[in-house]
């Protein structure tokens, strides 16, 4: 909502990101059991949180905003 409201765009990018956490939890549990290390979960969290999560959501909203402006001209 912090991105969608100022951009006046209601898309499901944030919802998709939240729903992507369900298989990510399953993957994290599997890898923690396989490697017997809790650091795996920490690395997965920071990789997805810092690289793929919020930045990707922000870029998708910005892309939609620029497409809207280009089509309005």
Order of alpha helices (4+ residues) and beta strands (2+ residues): alpha-alpha-alpha-alpha
